[in-house]
């Protein structure tokens, strides 16, 4: 079965307008799932702040939204820095008057034999993949509580199961899933929701960092790869758009796999 050819959400007549008068902050918006999510939410009516360590890429995404009549702003940001995260939230609120949906999409990854994994890369993955969402959520909580907003964290199949040669990445994504579950319980009765979307097999540039290291046993990693074509970023963006919308009002603390069955059984 072939993967459907991606269609611009602005040209897709089946896409609704669930985000009218909503404001979204999307990290990792320069490319891949982050860009697809920013475009999707804007196509559904959201005002979107596009953030990425790749400033030019984030600006290009915002410009594309503007070309289709949407509202978007962009900035460069390193989410591993708490001050940068606070500035992102502040800028979004100042530009659009509030914040309804925080989409923590920015992430880094890579594979290596455990004995060859460097402490520096372990720290970097935790800083971007786990501490970044932590900083952003803390900064955003006043707005999310005021507007009964929600957070969608992009985890991974590596946040649900173990994966050989991905120790640092698995640790960071499991931490993100744990953060999501804890906050969902703590804030559930306020109406603020926290959910994690866990994709596997997505056709993005980050895949280059997950090539099996030299000498890897393919039998240990076979379950990490699907037997069909990988999904496109737009597939994951559609899931994020649903989870972040009012339509998903009863979805809280969920860890939602979108991986072609990779984590089944």
C-alpha positions as CSV (number, residue, x, y, z in Angstrom):
1,X,0.0,0.0,0.0
2,X,1.5,3.3,-1.1
3,X,1.5,6.4,1.1
4,X,-0.9,9.1,-0.1
5,X,0.8,12.0,-1.8
6,X,0.8,14.9,0.6
7,X,-1.6,17.8,-0.2
8,X,-1.2,21.3,1.2
9,X,-3.8,21.6,4.0
10,X,-4.8,24.9,2.5
11,X,-5.8,23.1,-0.7
12,X,-7.6,20.2,1.0
13,X,-11.4,20.7,1.0
14,X,-11.9,18.0,3.7
15,X,-10.0,20.0,6.4
16,X,-12.3,21.9,8.8
17,X,-11.8,25.1,10.8
18,X,-11.4,23.8,14.3
19,X,-8.9,26.4,15.3
20,X,-10.8,29.6,14.5
21,X,-9.8,32.3,17.1
22,X,-7.2,29.9,18.6
23,X,-3.5,30.7,19.0
24,X,-0.9,28.0,18.7
25,X,2.8,27.9,19.4
26,X,4.7,25.3,17.4
27,X,8.3,24.4,18.0
28,X,10.4,22.6,15.3
29,X,8.4,24.5,12.7
30,X,11.1,24.9,10.1
31,X,10.7,21.4,8.7
32,X,9.2,17.9,9.0
33,X,6.4,17.3,11.5
34,X,6.8,20.8,13.0
35,X,6.3,22.5,9.7
36,X,3.4,20.2,8.8
37,X,1.7,20.9,12.1
38,X,2.1,24.7,11.8
39,X,0.6,24.6,8.3
40,X,-2.2,22.3,9.3
41,X,-3.2,24.4,12.4
42,X,-3.1,27.6,10.3
43,X,-5.2,26.0,7.6
44,X,-7.8,25.3,10.3
45,X,-7.8,28.9,11.3
46,X,-5.2,29.2,14.1
47,X,-2.8,32.1,14.5
48,X,0.6,30.4,14.7
49,X,3.9,31.3,16.1
50,X,6.5,29.2,14.3
51,X,9.7,28.6,16.3
52,X,12.8,26.7,15.4
53,X,16.6,26.8,16.0
54,X,16.6,27.2,12.2
55,X,15.4,30.8,12.1
56,X,15.2,31.0,8.3
57,X,13.3,27.8,8.1
58,X,10.8,29.0,10.7
59,X,10.4,32.3,8.8
60,X,9.8,30.4,5.6
61,X,7.0,28.4,7.2
62,X,5.4,31.6,8.5
63,X,5.7,33.2,5.1
64,X,4.0,30.2,3.5
65,X,1.1,30.5,5.9
66,X,0.9,34.2,5.1
67,X,0.8,33.5,1.4
68,X,-2.4,31.5,2.0
69,X,-4.1,34.2,4.0
70,X,-3.2,32.8,7.5
71,X,-1.7,34.6,10.5
72,X,1.8,33.6,11.5
73,X,4.9,35.0,13.1
74,X,8.3,33.3,13.4
75,X,11.5,33.4,15.5
76,X,14.6,31.4,16.1
77,X,14.8,29.7,19.4
78,X,16.9,27.1,21.3
79,X,14.3,25.3,23.4
80,X,17.0,23.9,25.7
81,X,17.4,27.4,27.1
82,X,14.7,28.4,29.7
83,X,15.0,32.1,28.9
84,X,14.4,31.4,25.2
85,X,11.3,29.4,26.0
86,X,9.9,32.1,28.2
87,X,10.5,34.6,25.4
88,X,8.7,32.4,22.9
89,X,5.6,32.3,25.1
90,X,5.8,36.0,25.8
91,X,6.2,36.8,22.1
92,X,3.2,34.7,21.2
93,X,1.0,36.2,23.7
94,X,2.0,39.7,22.8
95,X,1.5,39.1,19.1
96,X,-1.8,37.3,19.2
97,X,-3.3,38.1,22.6
98,X,-3.0,34.7,24.2
99,X,-2.1,31.0,23.8
100,X,-4.4,28.1,23.5
101,X,-2.3,25.2,22.1
102,X,1.4,24.5,22.8
103,X,2.8,21.9,20.3
104,X,6.2,20.7,21.5
105,X,7.5,19.3,18.2
106,X,11.2,20.3,18.3
107,X,13.5,17.3,18.9
108,X,16.8,15.7,18.1
109,X,17.8,12.1,17.8
110,X,20.4,9.6,16.8
111,X,21.7,6.1,17.2
112,X,24.9,4.6,18.6
113,X,26.2,1.6,20.5
114,X,25.6,2.3,24.2
115,X,29.3,2.1,25.1
116,X,30.0,4.7,22.4
117,X,27.2,7.1,23.3
118,X,28.7,10.4,24.5
119,X,27.6,12.1,27.7
120,X,27.4,15.4,25.7
121,X,24.9,13.9,23.3
122,X,22.9,12.3,26.1
123,X,22.7,15.7,27.8
124,X,21.7,17.4,24.5
125,X,18.9,15.0,23.8
126,X,17.5,15.4,27.3
127,X,17.9,19.2,27.0
128,X,15.9,19.5,23.8
129,X,13.5,16.6,24.0
130,X,12.5,16.7,27.6
131,X,13.7,19.9,29.3
132,X,12.6,22.1,26.4
133,X,8.9,21.0,26.7
134,X,9.3,21.3,30.5
135,X,10.5,24.9,30.2
136,X,7.8,25.9,27.6
137,X,5.0,24.3,29.6
138,X,6.0,26.1,32.8
139,X,6.1,29.4,30.9
140,X,2.8,28.8,29.2
141,X,0.8,27.5,32.2
142,X,-0.7,30.9,33.2
143,X,-2.1,31.4,29.7
144,X,-3.2,27.7,29.4
145,X,-5.1,27.9,32.7
146,X,-6.7,31.3,31.7
147,X,-7.9,30.0,28.3
148,X,-8.3,26.3,29.2
149,X,-5.8,25.4,26.6
150,X,-3.8,22.2,26.1
151,X,-0.4,20.8,25.3
152,X,0.6,18.3,22.6
153,X,4.0,16.7,23.1
154,X,5.6,14.9,20.2
155,X,7.2,11.8,21.7
156,X,8.0,8.7,19.6
157,X,7.7,4.9,19.5
158,X,11.0,5.2,21.5
159,X,8.9,6.8,24.3
160,X,6.7,3.7,24.5
161,X,9.1,0.8,23.9
162,X,12.8,0.2,24.2
163,X,14.9,0.4,21.0
164,X,18.4,-1.0,20.6
165,X,21.2,1.6,19.9
166,X,18.9,4.5,20.9
167,X,19.6,4.7,24.6
168,X,19.8,8.5,24.8
169,X,16.9,9.1,22.5
170,X,14.7,6.5,24.3
171,X,15.6,8.0,27.7
172,X,14.6,11.5,26.5
173,X,11.3,10.4,24.9
174,X,10.3,8.2,27.9
175,X,10.9,11.3,30.1
176,X,8.6,13.3,27.8
177,X,5.9,10.7,28.1
178,X,6.3,10.7,31.9
179,X,6.1,14.5,32.0
180,X,2.9,14.3,29.9
181,X,1.2,11.8,32.2
182,X,2.1,13.6,35.4
183,X,0.8,16.9,34.2
184,X,-2.4,15.4,32.9
185,X,-3.2,14.2,36.4
186,X,-2.1,17.3,38.2
187,X,-4.1,19.7,35.9
188,X,-6.9,17.4,34.7
189,X,-9.6,19.0,36.8
190,X,-8.7,22.5,35.6
191,X,-9.6,21.5,32.0
192,X,-6.0,21.9,30.7
193,X,-5.1,18.8,28.8
194,X,-1.7,17.2,28.2
195,X,-1.2,14.4,25.6
196,X,1.7,12.8,23.7
197,X,1.7,11.7,20.1
198,X,4.1,8.9,19.4
199,X,5.0,8.5,15.7
200,X,7.2,5.9,14.1
201,X,8.5,5.7,10.6
202,X,8.1,9.3,9.4
203,X,9.8,10.5,6.2
204,X,11.8,13.4,7.7
205,X,15.4,14.5,7.7
206,X,16.0,13.3,11.2
207,X,15.9,9.7,10.0
208,X,19.5,10.1,8.8
209,X,20.6,10.2,12.4
210,X,19.1,6.8,13.1
211,X,21.0,4.6,10.6
212,X,22.2,1.5,12.5
213,X,25.7,1.9,13.8
214,X,28.5,-0.2,12.4
215,X,28.2,-3.8,13.7
216,X,24.6,-3.4,14.8
217,X,22.4,-6.5,14.9
218,X,19.5,-6.1,12.6
219,X,17.5,-8.7,14.5
220,X,17.5,-6.3,17.5
221,X,16.1,-3.4,15.6
222,X,13.8,-5.1,13.1
223,X,10.7,-4.2,15.1
224,X,11.6,-0.5,14.8
225,X,11.1,-0.6,11.0
226,X,7.8,-1.0,9.2
227,X,7.3,-3.4,6.4
228,X,5.5,-0.8,4.3
229,X,6.4,2.7,3.2
230,X,6.9,5.3,5.9
231,X,4.2,7.9,6.7
232,X,4.6,11.5,5.7
233,X,4.8,14.4,8.3
234,X,1.3,15.4,7.3
235,X,-0.1,12.1,8.8
236,X,1.3,13.0,12.2
237,X,0.2,16.6,11.9
238,X,-3.4,15.5,11.4
239,X,-3.2,13.5,14.6
240,X,-1.7,16.5,16.5
241,X,-4.4,18.8,15.0
242,X,-7.2,16.5,16.3
243,X,-5.6,16.1,19.8
244,X,-5.1,19.8,20.2
245,X,-8.7,20.7,19.1
246,X,-11.8,21.1,21.2
247,X,-13.1,18.0,19.5
248,X,-10.7,16.0,21.6
249,X,-12.0,17.6,24.9
250,X,-12.0,14.2,26.7
251,X,-8.5,13.1,25.6
252,X,-6.1,13.8,28.4
253,X,-3.0,11.9,29.5
254,X,-3.1,9.8,26.3
255,X,-0.1,8.4,24.7
256,X,-1.2,8.0,21.1
257,X,0.8,5.8,18.8
258,X,0.8,6.5,15.1
259,X,3.3,3.9,13.9
260,X,1.7,1.4,11.6
261,X,1.6,-1.2,14.4
262,X,5.2,-1.0,15.4
263,X,4.4,-0.9,19.2
264,X,1.6,-3.5,19.1
265,X,2.3,-6.4,21.3
